[in-house]
Amino acid sequence: MILLMLHHYLLAIAFVLQSSNARADVKQHELWQHVRGYTATKHIQQIKISEREREIIIKLLKSREGVDGWGCNTVDPVGNWLKDLRFERLPLSEAHAVILVEAGVGCARGGQGANGAMWVVQFDDAGNPVLLASPEKEFNGWIFSVLSTASNGYKDIVLGWHMGGPETPLKYFRFDGKLYEQIGSAVMRPGERGQMVIVSGK
C-alpha cells in the first residue's frame, strides 16, 4: 500500500512538472484561447465492447505495465486492476471509432478516484488494436475537454489532474499522425471575480 501511494504521489508530481514543459514552438496563448472550460461530459459516452475486443485491450494493457508508469506490475502482478476497466466512446475522428479506456479501482487510479491511467485505442480493418495515447506519454488524469480543433484527422484533447486545491493543472494533447503528444500546458484557477480562468504556460 505504501509503495502504491508513493507511485501515485510521484505521478502527481510528474503531471505538474510535465505541465510546465510546453512545446517551445507552439504559441501557448493562441493554443489555449479557445479552451473555455470543462466539457468532457458532452463528448464521452460509456459503451459496451465485444468480449474479443475486451480481451485484446486487456492483453495490450497488461503488456505495457512496465512502461506506463503506474507500478501495477509491482503492486498487482496478477493483474486484478484489469477487471474493472471502463470503456467509452470518444468522438475524436469522423473516420474511425475511437475508444477511451480508463482504469477503474486499483493500482492505476489514485486513492480519491479522480485521477487515473488512460489509453486511447482504435481497431484497424483487420481487428488489431492501434494505440493512440497512453500513460507512457503522460496521458493520465481525466478528460477535461475534446476540442473542435484537429490535426491529422483527430481532435485535440485537454487533460486535467485533480490536486485537492483551487488550482487544476491542464495539459493540451495533439495527434501527430501516430500518437497524441503534449504540446501545451496551463492552470485553471479562480479569477478575481471568483470565476474559473485558464492561465496558459509561457
Protein Blocks (a to p, Z undefined) as FASTA:
>chain_A
ZZmmmmmmmmmmmmmmmmmmccfkbcfklmmmmpgbjcklmmpccddddfklmmmmmmmm
mmmmmmnonommmmmmnopmmmmcccddddfbfkbccddddddedjkbcfkomaccdddd
dddfkopacdfbdfklopghjdfbdcfbdcehiacddddddehiabdcddddddehjacc
dfbdcdddddfkopacddddZZ
